[in-house]
Amino acid sequence: MVVFFSCPGNRSTTWVTIETARVLLFSFDVNGIYPYLGKFDRNELGIGVFPDSTSERVELAQSRAFGNKLYAMENPNSRVETNSIDSLNFITLYDFDANHPAGSNVNDVLQFLDYMGKTGTVNVNGLSAFEHFFKFSAVPQNDSLQFEVTGRITDVGKFKALTDLVIMN
């Protein structure tokens, strides 16, 4: 007797394409968790760039096995990101500090920020990822903060976005 097995359900692959990007100026809470928007701490500021809209294409395929052997994928559902956000520039719209007056590029005071809150040096113009988070290594001297972020989405083109205006107390 031959027995046929099949994995339960379907497996799928989702292709995700970034169409536009958005930006977020944020702070860290007292536990170092971000993004925190309740109260801004000028010593603990960050900025993020991530997809605002995406298009998705999903392909479903039935998992099958033949004979008495079961063939299954380790992860039956996969996600493929087809493009990335790169070539970023951060321009301050208000005086940031003595070295960065309004209209200045502040890429030099941004550090890479990972998901665990650790920072590191980064070439902001040499990036290629689905989303980016940065921490400011300098403290702003002005109470008004707002940034224009320009960049490129591969296979889509250039984008420009503004952070919300934040007024420090």
Contacts in CASP RR format, 6 or more apart in sequence:
PFRMAT RR
TARGET T0000
AUTHOR 0000-0000-0000
METHOD contacts of the structure
MODEL  1
MVVFFSCPGNRSTTWVTIETARVLLFSFDVNGIYPYLGKFDRNELGIGVF
PDSTSERVELAQSRAFGNKLYAMENPNSRVETNSIDSLNFITLYDFDANH
PAGSNVNDVLQFLDYMGKTGTVNVNGLSAFEHFFKFSAVPQNDSLQFEVT
GRITDVGKFKALTDLVIMN
2 67 0 8 1.000
2 68 0 8 1.000
3 67 0 8 1.000
3 68 0 8 1.000
4 65 0 8 1.000
4 66 0 8 1.000
4 67 0 8 1.000
5 65 0 8 1.000
5 67 0 8 1.000
5 68 0 8 1.000
5 69 0 8 1.000
5 70 0 8 1.000
6 62 0 8 1.000
6 63 0 8 1.000
6 64 0 8 1.000
6 65 0 8 1.000
7 63 0 8 1.000
7 64 0 8 1.000
7 65 0 8 1.000
7 70 0 8 1.000
7 71 0 8 1.000
7 72 0 8 1.000
7 76 0 8 1.000
9 62 0 8 1.000
9 63 0 8 1.000
9 76 0 8 1.000
10 60 0 8 1.000
10 61 0 8 1.000
10 62 0 8 1.000
10 63 0 8 1.000
10 76 0 8 1.000
11 60 0 8 1.000
11 61 0 8 1.000
11 62 0 8 1.000
11 63 0 8 1.000
11 73 0 8 1.000
11 76 0 8 1.000
11 77 0 8 1.000
11 78 0 8 1.000
12 58 0 8 1.000
12 59 0 8 1.000
12 60 0 8 1.000
12 61 0 8 1.000
12 76 0 8 1.000
12 77 0 8 1.000
12 78 0 8 1.000
13 58 0 8 1.000
13 59 0 8 1.000
13 61 0 8 1.000
13 77 0 8 1.000
13 78 0 8 1.000
13 79 0 8 1.000
13 80 0 8 1.000
14 56 0 8 1.000
14 57 0 8 1.000
14 58 0 8 1.000
14 59 0 8 1.000
14 77 0 8 1.000
14 78 0 8 1.000
14 79 0 8 1.000
14 80 0 8 1.000
15 56 0 8 1.000
15 57 0 8 1.000
15 58 0 8 1.000
15 59 0 8 1.000
15 80 0 8 1.000
15 82 0 8 1.000
16 54 0 8 1.000
16 55 0 8 1.000
16 56 0 8 1.000
16 79 0 8 1.000
16 80 0 8 1.000
16 81 0 8 1.000
16 82 0 8 1.000
16 130 0 8 1.000
17 54 0 8 1.000
17 55 0 8 1.000
17 56 0 8 1.000
17 57 0 8 1.000
17 82 0 8 1.000
17 83 0 8 1.000
17 155 0 8 1.000
17 156 0 8 1.000
18 51 0 8 1.000
18 53 0 8 1.000
18 54 0 8 1.000
18 81 0 8 1.000
18 83 0 8 1.000
18 84 0 8 1.000
18 85 0 8 1.000
18 130 0 8 1.000
18 153 0 8 1.000
18 156 0 8 1.000
19 51 0 8 1.000
19 52 0 8 1.000
19 53 0 8 1.000
19 54 0 8 1.000
19 55 0 8 1.000
19 153 0 8 1.000
19 156 0 8 1.000
20 51 0 8 1.000
20 52 0 8 1.000
20 53 0 8 1.000
20 153 0 8 1.000
20 156 0 8 1.000
20 159 0 8 1.000
21 49 0 8 1.000
21 50 0 8 1.000
21 51 0 8 1.000
21 52 0 8 1.000
21 85 0 8 1.000
21 149 0 8 1.000
21 151 0 8 1.000
21 153 0 8 1.000
21 159 0 8 1.000
21 161 0 8 1.000
22 49 0 8 1.000
22 50 0 8 1.000
22 51 0 8 1.000
22 52 0 8 1.000
22 161 0 8 1.000
23 47 0 8 1.000
23 48 0 8 1.000
23 49 0 8 1.000
23 147 0 8 1.000
23 149 0 8 1.000
23 161 0 8 1.000
23 162 0 8 1.000
23 163 0 8 1.000
24 35 0 8 1.000
24 47 0 8 1.000
24 48 0 8 1.000
24 50 0 8 1.000
24 163 0 8 1.000
24 164 0 8 1.000
25 45 0 8 1.000
25 46 0 8 1.000
25 47 0 8 1.000
25 48 0 8 1.000
25 145 0 8 1.000
25 146 0 8 1.000
25 147 0 8 1.000
25 163 0 8 1.000
25 164 0 8 1.000
25 166 0 8 1.000
26 34 0 8 1.000
26 35 0 8 1.000
26 36 0 8 1.000
26 37 0 8 1.000
26 45 0 8 1.000
26 46 0 8 1.000
26 47 0 8 1.000
26 48 0 8 1.000
27 34 0 8 1.000
27 35 0 8 1.000
27 36 0 8 1.000
27 37 0 8 1.000
27 38 0 8 1.000
27 39 0 8 1.000
27 40 0 8 1.000
27 41 0 8 1.000
27 44 0 8 1.000
27 45 0 8 1.000
27 46 0 8 1.000
28 34 0 8 1.000
28 36 0 8 1.000
28 41 0 8 1.000
28 44 0 8 1.000
28 46 0 8 1.000
29 36 0 8 1.000
32 44 0 8 1.000
32 117 0 8 1.000
34 46 0 8 1.000
34 113 0 8 1.000
34 117 0 8 1.000
34 133 0 8 1.000
35 46 0 8 1.000
35 48 0 8 1.000
40 145 0 8 1.000
40 166 0 8 1.000
40 168 0 8 1.000
42 139 0 8 1.000
42 140 0 8 1.000
42 168 0 8 1.000
43 139 0 8 1.000
44 135 0 8 1.000
45 135 0 8 1.000
45 136 0 8 1.000
45 140 0 8 1.000
45 145 0 8 1.000
46 113 0 8 1.000
46 133 0 8 1.000
46 134 0 8 1.000
46 135 0 8 1.000
46 136 0 8 1.000
47 90 0 8 1.000
47 110 0 8 1.000
47 133 0 8 1.000
47 134 0 8 1.000
47 136 0 8 1.000
47 147 0 8 1.000
47 149 0 8 1.000
47 163 0 8 1.000
48 131 0 8 1.000
48 132 0 8 1.000
48 133 0 8 1.000
48 134 0 8 1.000
49 85 0 8 1.000
49 88 0 8 1.000
49 131 0 8 1.000
49 132 0 8 1.000
49 133 0 8 1.000
49 149 0 8 1.000
49 161 0 8 1.000
50 85 0 8 1.000
50 130 0 8 1.000
50 131 0 8 1.000
50 132 0 8 1.000
51 85 0 8 1.000
51 130 0 8 1.000
51 131 0 8 1.000
52 161 0 8 1.000
63 71 0 8 1.000
63 72 0 8 1.000
63 73 0 8 1.000
63 76 0 8 1.000
64 71 0 8 1.000
65 71 0 8 1.000
65 72 0 8 1.000
81 130 0 8 1.000
82 155 0 8 1.000
83 153 0 8 1.000
83 154 0 8 1.000
83 155 0 8 1.000
83 156 0 8 1.000
84 127 0 8 1.000
84 128 0 8 1.000
84 129 0 8 1.000
84 130 0 8 1.000
84 153 0 8 1.000
84 154 0 8 1.000
85 127 0 8 1.000
85 128 0 8 1.000
85 129 0 8 1.000
85 130 0 8 1.000
85 131 0 8 1.000
85 132 0 8 1.000
85 151 0 8 1.000
85 152 0 8 1.000
85 153 0 8 1.000
86 125 0 8 1.000
86 126 0 8 1.000
86 127 0 8 1.000
86 128 0 8 1.000
86 129 0 8 1.000
86 151 0 8 1.000
86 152 0 8 1.000
86 153 0 8 1.000
86 154 0 8 1.000
87 125 0 8 1.000
87 126 0 8 1.000
87 127 0 8 1.000
87 151 0 8 1.000
87 152 0 8 1.000
88 107 0 8 1.000
88 124 0 8 1.000
88 125 0 8 1.000
88 127 0 8 1.000
88 132 0 8 1.000
88 149 0 8 1.000
88 150 0 8 1.000
88 151 0 8 1.000
89 105 0 8 1.000
89 107 0 8 1.000
89 124 0 8 1.000
89 125 0 8 1.000
89 149 0 8 1.000
89 150 0 8 1.000
89 151 0 8 1.000
90 105 0 8 1.000
90 106 0 8 1.000
90 107 0 8 1.000
90 110 0 8 1.000
90 124 0 8 1.000
90 134 0 8 1.000
90 147 0 8 1.000
90 148 0 8 1.000
90 149 0 8 1.000
91 103 0 8 1.000
91 104 0 8 1.000
91 105 0 8 1.000
91 106 0 8 1.000
91 147 0 8 1.000
91 148 0 8 1.000
91 149 0 8 1.000
91 150 0 8 1.000
92 100 0 8 1.000
92 101 0 8 1.000
92 102 0 8 1.000
92 103 0 8 1.000
92 104 0 8 1.000
92 106 0 8 1.000
92 145 0 8 1.000
92 146 0 8 1.000
92 147 0 8 1.000
93 102 0 8 1.000
93 103 0 8 1.000
93 146 0 8 1.000
93 147 0 8 1.000
93 148 0 8 1.000
93 162 0 8 1.000
94 102 0 8 1.000
94 142 0 8 1.000
94 144 0 8 1.000
94 145 0 8 1.000
94 146 0 8 1.000
95 101 0 8 1.000
95 102 0 8 1.000
95 141 0 8 1.000
95 142 0 8 1.000
96 104 0 8 1.000
96 106 0 8 1.000
96 109 0 8 1.000
96 138 0 8 1.000
96 140 0 8 1.000
96 141 0 8 1.000
96 142 0 8 1.000
96 145 0 8 1.000
97 138 0 8 1.000
97 139 0 8 1.000
97 140 0 8 1.000
97 141 0 8 1.000
97 142 0 8 1.000
98 141 0 8 1.000
99 138 0 8 1.000
100 106 0 8 1.000
100 109 0 8 1.000
100 138 0 8 1.000
106 136 0 8 1.000
106 138 0 8 1.000
106 147 0 8 1.000
107 124 0 8 1.000
107 125 0 8 1.000
109 136 0 8 1.000
109 137 0 8 1.000
109 138 0 8 1.000
110 122 0 8 1.000
110 124 0 8 1.000
110 134 0 8 1.000
110 135 0 8 1.000
110 136 0 8 1.000
110 137 0 8 1.000
111 119 0 8 1.000
111 120 0 8 1.000
111 121 0 8 1.000
111 122 0 8 1.000
111 134 0 8 1.000
111 135 0 8 1.000
111 136 0 8 1.000
111 137 0 8 1.000
112 119 0 8 1.000
112 120 0 8 1.000
112 121 0 8 1.000
112 122 0 8 1.000
112 133 0 8 1.000
112 134 0 8 1.000
113 119 0 8 1.000
113 120 0 8 1.000
113 133 0 8 1.000
113 134 0 8 1.000
113 135 0 8 1.000
114 133 0 8 1.000
115 133 0 8 1.000
117 135 0 8 1.000
119 135 0 8 1.000
119 137 0 8 1.000
122 134 0 8 1.000
124 134 0 8 1.000
128 154 0 8 1.000
140 168 0 8 1.000
143 167 0 8 1.000
143 168 0 8 1.000
143 169 0 8 1.000
144 165 0 8 1.000
144 166 0 8 1.000
144 167 0 8 1.000
144 168 0 8 1.000
145 163 0 8 1.000
145 165 0 8 1.000
145 166 0 8 1.000
145 167 0 8 1.000
145 168 0 8 1.000
146 162 0 8 1.000
146 163 0 8 1.000
146 164 0 8 1.000
146 165 0 8 1.000
146 166 0 8 1.000
147 162 0 8 1.000
147 163 0 8 1.000
148 160 0 8 1.000
148 161 0 8 1.000
148 162 0 8 1.000
149 160 0 8 1.000
149 161 0 8 1.000
149 162 0 8 1.000
149 163 0 8 1.000
150 158 0 8 1.000
150 159 0 8 1.000
150 160 0 8 1.000
151 158 0 8 1.000
151 159 0 8 1.000
151 160 0 8 1.000
152 158 0 8 1.000
152 159 0 8 1.000
153 159 0 8 1.000
END
